Amino acid sequence: MPRVSIRDIQEMKGQGKKIPVVTAYDYTSAQIAEAAGIPVVLVGDSLGMVVLGHDSTIPVSMADMLYHSQAVVRGTSRALVILDLPFLSYQIDADQALRNAGRALQEGGVQAVKLEGGQRTAETVRRIVEVGIPVMGHVGLTPQSVHAFGGYRAQGRKKEEALELVRDAESLQEAGAFAVVLELIPGALGRLITKRLDIPTIGIGAGPHCDGQVQVFHDILGLFTDFMPKHVRRYAEGFETFKSALEQFIDDTRSSAFPSEDEDLSMDESIIKEIEEALT
């Protein structure tokens, strides 16, 4: 079957079907997402925190994103895969943005890119879309601007901020974005923007009224324990499960319970005796 397309995603909004999106950063996590039936997989620059151990997404490079995207694409055959353009890979000028968006498709193997910012990046979105590269927008809390925001703070609670976010989302739609992520904004504002846009909204901490929801793989499976955002719902305690498995491996190794005879390669003992005689 062909991969999910941007048209499929947009039709889901028209049909009132919610769109589940998760991040993935490697072959195995991509396989799990695909097997579960996730239609959209985002290779998020959040890998900087949950995979590489940084305290923000800012250190993530284009090389990092391409490397991880290649693995995710190899682990999927059905899902629409989107690459997060990292910090300073599209902000300098349109030529740089076009070049890196093109690399995402040519080298990363993905089908679309995502970039942060509203009105200030709308013209960049337009230029990328004009050459045939699908773009997902991202407004609200934009993690690449975390220092400008003074931390990971909710956006759009005041009237003027909220109006600006509506204009941001509308400018992305006008520029040709096929969808827009709304991050860490009040649910009522998420509902308003979703109603005003013809393209799908994908929420993360933006309430239940968005057309879809995106979550970080490591968060919903309980693998990342440095902190847990309020908007995250854990569906498993992966960290404790995997830690317990490794502790059992340690115990089995030290007690010689592992490997067992069934897990060992058999060999005729007479051959061992012959080898011992040959070595004397």
N, C-alpha and C positions, 0 to 999 in steps of 0.2 A: 504494500500500500504506500502511496505517496506521503510525504511529510505533511503535517498540519501547515496550512498557509496563513498569511495575514488575512486573506479573504475569509477563511474559515473562522478566524478569531473575531473578525468584525461581524460575521453572520451570527455568532453566538450572542452578541449583544442584542441584535435584532430579534432573536428568538427567546431572549430572556434567560439564556443558559449561562450560569456563572462559570468563570474561567479560572481554574486552579493553576498557579504557576509556582515552581520551586527553583531554587538555585542548584547548580551542580558544578563540581570543579574537577572531576576526574572520571575515568571510564566506569568504575564500579558504581559511584553515586548516580551517574547518568543511566546506567542499566537498571538500577532500582527504580528511579523515577519513571523510566520508560515502561517497565514491567507493571508498575502501579497504574499506568494509564494517564500520567500527567501530560497534557497537550502542549505546554510551553515550558521550556527549560531556559533559565537565565544563567549564563556564566557571569556571575556578579563579581564586581571588584571587591565585594565583601570577602573574597578569598584572602585578601590582605590581612584580615583579622582572624578568620576561623581556620585558615590553612597555613598562612605564613607567619602568624603571630605578631603582626604589627598592631598598634593601638588605633589605627584609622585606615581608611582606604587610600590615603594620599601616596604612600610609597609604591603602590602597584604600578608596574610598567606595561607598555604595550606588549613587550616580549612575554611577560607573565601571562597576560590575557590570551595571547595567541597559543601559547603552550598548553594552557588548561582547556581552551576551547577545542583544540584538536583532539584531546582525549575525550571530551564530552561528546563531540560529534561521532567519534568512533563507537561510543556506547549507546547511541540512539539511531533509530531508523525512521521513527514516526513523529517524534516531537519536533516542534519549531524551536530551533536553538538561537538564542540572542546573545550577543557579546556586549558587555558593558564597556564602553570606551573609557579608559582610565584618565586620571587627572593629567592635564596638559597634553592630551593626545588630540584634542579638537578645539581648544580654547584660543590658540594663537592666531590662526587665520583659517579661512575656508579651504585653502589648498592643503594645509596640514590635516584638517578634518576629513576631506575627501580621500586623501592618501591612506589614512589609517582606517577609515571605514571600508575602503577597498581591500586593504590587507586583511580585515576581519573576515571578509567573504572568500578571498583568494587563498590566504594562508591558514586562517582559522577554520574555514569550512562552514561557518555559521550562515544563517539565512537572513539575519537582521542585526542591527546594532541599537544600543540604547545610550542616550546621553542626557546629562543633567542640565537644568535651566529652562526658563520659560521664554519671555520676550527677548532676552539678551542672546539666546541661542537659536531663535526662530529662523533667522536667515541662514544659519549654518545647516539647520535641519532641511530647509528648502533646497539648498545646494546639493546635499547628499541625496535627497529623494529624487531630484531632477536627473541624476545619473543612474537611477534604477535601484538604489539601495534602500530597503525599508528601514524606517527609523521609529523607535519607541521613545517618547519623551519621558521626563521625570521632573516633577515639581513638588513643592512643599519643603520638607527637610531634604536637602541634597547633600549627602555625606561628604562629597568632595569640597564643600564649602563650610565644613564643620567649624573651622577657626573663625570664619566671618560671623557665624551664628552664635559663637561663644559656647559651643557644646552641642550635644544632641538634644535640641529643644524643640517642642511642638511649635508648629507654625500656623498662622491664619486665625488666631483667636480674636484678634482685634479687627474692626471693620475695614480699615484701610489695607491691612495685611491680607485679609480675606479677598477683598476686591482685586488686589494685585495678583493673587493666586488664580482667581477666575480668569483674569486677562492672560496670565501666563499659559494656562491650559488651552484657552481658545486660540492663542497665537500659535501654539504648536499644532493644533488641528488645522488651522489655516495654512500652515507651512507644509502640511502633507504627512505629519506623523500618523501612523496607523493605530496607535494606542498611547496612553500616557499613564505613568505610575504616579500615584498620589501618596506621599509618605508623611506620616505623623502630623495629620491635620484633624480637626474635629469631624466627627461623623456627619454632622449636619452639613458642613461645608463639602464633604465628599459627596453627599447626596445631591447637593445643588449643582456641583460641577458635572456629575454623572448625568443629570437630567439635561444639562445645557449642551453637552457634547454628543456628536454623532458617533465618534470613535469610542472604543472601550476604555474605561478607567480600570486600573489595576491597583488596588489599595494595599498598603502596608502600614497598619496603624491609622487607617483613614475611615474606619467604621464599616458596617455591614452592607451599605448601599452601593458600593462600587460594583462594577461589572465583573470583577475578578479579585482574587487575593494572591499576593506573592509572599512567600516566607523562605527564610534561609534554611537549607537542608539540615545543617548542624544544629539549628535552634529547635526545630520541631521534633527532631529525633533525640534531643537531649545530649548531644555530643559536645557542645560548646558550653563551658560552665563559667567563663570569666565574668559574664553578666547576662541577665535575661531581661530584655525589654518588656515593658508592660503589654505590648500588643502581641507577644508570642504566646502560642498555646503549645505546650509540649505533648506530643502523642506517644512518646517513649522516653525511657531513661537510659539512653544508649551508653552514656559515659559509665554509669554504674554497671550496666550489663557487660560491657566489654572489659571493664576493670576486673570484675568478678571472674570472667573467663580466663584472663591472664593470670590471676592469682591461683586459679585451679591448675593452670599449666605449670606454674612455678612449683606448686606442691607435688604434682605428678612427676615432674622431672627430678626433684630432690628425693622422692621416695622410690624412684625407679619404676613407678607405675606406668610411665610413658617412656618409650614406646612399648606396647605389648607385643607378644609373639605374633599376633594377627597383623600388626603394623610393621613387622620386620620382614626383610627380604630373606627367603630361605636359601640355605646352601648346605650341601652334603658335608657332614662333619669329616668324612674320610678325606675330602679335598683339603680341609684345614690341616689334618694330620700330615698329609703329604707335603704341604707347604712348610709346616714346622720342621719336618725332617730335612727338607731341602735347605732350610736356613741354618741348620746346625753344622 
